[in-house]
């Protein structure tokens, strides 16, 4: 199970909980088994903000335990067992029994038999694992292609790699829509705000607006919506925020003054190896389409007192388009405060009206979008 996602879940409170209940009051239970474990401490808990709240604890005897809680609505909880790595997230519902066959190496690999929301919860995890496995295989293929120096193969693999992100997001949007009336919709919506790949925050905002009030008012969902509203300002379909920064010769240049029929805002840095690897492809695209109306403005996240490295990279890579930099590394206000850039290279592709039409496209996908927007601008 993806560690980042489990860490995300650990700070979410989806329902309030009271004091520990006696077993006779339980209306939901977990039956666990584990071959080879005779005695172990088992704990069931949730979170109130960042504070852990214990619901129940028992001792496993002869490889079996039963643990539970009294609930009046579905709740995200965690199961831990002494001697086994990790915590197991589960969605408990009133009048439900979940069966767990523990994996002794890592609890996240345990086998779970359940129905209702928890079954859907783990169907989601299984689908996410499939997407991750596909990307890992392509990463290995890309390394082989890079060693052989096959640029065509590298481009093809990259396109397939980023296509998996698109496929994954489409699955998640649909999953949220299908579960907008229960806590799963809110949970996955929040998880998507932590996604490092390109998410359409305008679409997430519309999904949030379709939630019933009881889901909208969940604390984690309300907090996620605050993030969504901020990131939607630079999501696909929004007008790109204007900015200005110093050029290599110290003059101020604004995005407004650098606009073309199609404009690419390219966040990069001299120290960023993936950025430098992409530059030859961007150079070819710029040469091909600049006279037809393509402009590019590079925004460098180079480090303070390191202007020479920035200028040397511009010259070495043959970047003939306009460049700006505040030389503030990750504290750059354009990247950090306006565009919420969390990794580079990051690109924003704008149409003639300054509307963001695509983000983070590479190579032939970038060229295809530029060509499409130039043809649109000519009509």
Buried (B, 14 or more C-beta within 10 A) or exposed (E): BEEEBBEBBBEBBBBEBEEBBEEEEBBBBBBBBBEEBEEBEBBBBBBEEEEEBEBBBBEBEEBEBBBBBBBEEBBBBBBBBEEBEBBBBBBBBEEBBBEBEBBBEEBBBBEBEBEBBBBBBBEBBEBBEEBEEBBEEBEEBBEEBBEEEEEEBBBBBBBBBBEBBEEBBEBBBEBBEEBBEBBBBBBBBBBBBBBEBBBBBBBBBBBBEBBEEEBBEBBBBBBBBEBBEEBBBBBBEBEBBEBBBBBBEEEEBEBEEBBBBBBBBBBBBBBBEEBBEBBEBBBEBBEEBBEBBBBBBBBBBBBEEBBEBBBEBBEEBEBEBBBBBBBBBEEBEBBBEBBBBEEBBBBBBBBBEBBBBBBBBBBBBBBEBBBBBBEEBEE
